Amino acid sequence: MVISVQDNLKDIILNLESLGYNVYKLSEGKNSDIYIYKEKDMGLISLNNHIKTNSNGALIINADNKSLEDIL
């Protein structure tokens, strides 16, 4: 599973990496299964410019007001 996270969400990136997930910053432009962003920082429309996925689609998670447990 490949996860792309909004660049400035460093705590989420580090926590997911420590759990063994393949995590990339959105700016890296990786095809991903999951995208995590904050609506108040980026907005879904801006996120759309970063989404690269395969034909199976992707899960998009808005991390606003969510703990790591909520995201998992």
TAQUI-V25147 format. One record per pair of residues at least 24 apart in sequence whose C-alpha atoms are under 10 Angstrom apart, sorted by the first residue. I is the first residue (numbers start at 0). GAP is how many residues later the second one is. D is the distance in whole Angstrom. If there is no record, write none. Layout:
BEGIN
[[I/GAP/D] [I/GAP/D]]
END
This chain:
BEGIN
[[0/31/8] [0/32/6] [0/33/8] [1/28/8] [1/29/8] [1/30/5] [1/31/5] [1/32/7] [1/33/9] [1/56/10] [2/27/9] [2/28/9] [2/29/5] [2/30/6] [2/31/5] [2/32/6] [2/33/8] [2/55/10] [2/56/9] [2/57/10] [3/24/8] [3/25/8] [3/26/7] [3/27/8] [3/28/6] [3/29/8] [3/30/6] [3/31/5] [3/32/6] [3/33/9] [3/46/9] [3/47/9] [3/48/10] [3/56/10] [4/27/10] [4/29/8] [4/30/6] [4/31/5] [4/32/6] [4/33/9] [4/56/9] [4/58/10] [5/29/8] [5/30/6] [5/31/5] [5/32/7] [5/35/9] [5/36/8] [5/41/9] [5/44/10] [5/57/10] [6/29/10] [6/30/9] [7/29/9] [7/30/10] [7/33/9] [8/27/9] [8/28/8] [8/29/8] [8/54/9] [10/57/9] [11/24/9] [11/51/9] [11/55/9] [11/56/7] [11/59/9] [14/53/8] [15/52/9] [15/55/10] [15/56/9] [25/24/6] [25/25/8] [25/26/10] [28/24/10] [30/27/9] [31/25/9] [31/26/7] [31/27/9] [32/24/7] [32/25/5] [32/26/6] [32/27/9] [33/24/5] [33/25/5] [33/26/6] [33/27/7] [34/24/6] [34/25/5] [34/26/6] [34/27/9] [34/28/10] [35/24/6] [35/25/5] [35/26/6] [35/27/6] [35/28/10] [35/35/9] [36/24/6] [36/25/5] [36/26/6] [36/27/8] [37/24/5] [37/25/5] [37/26/5] [37/27/9] [37/28/10] [38/24/8] [38/25/7] [39/24/7]]
END
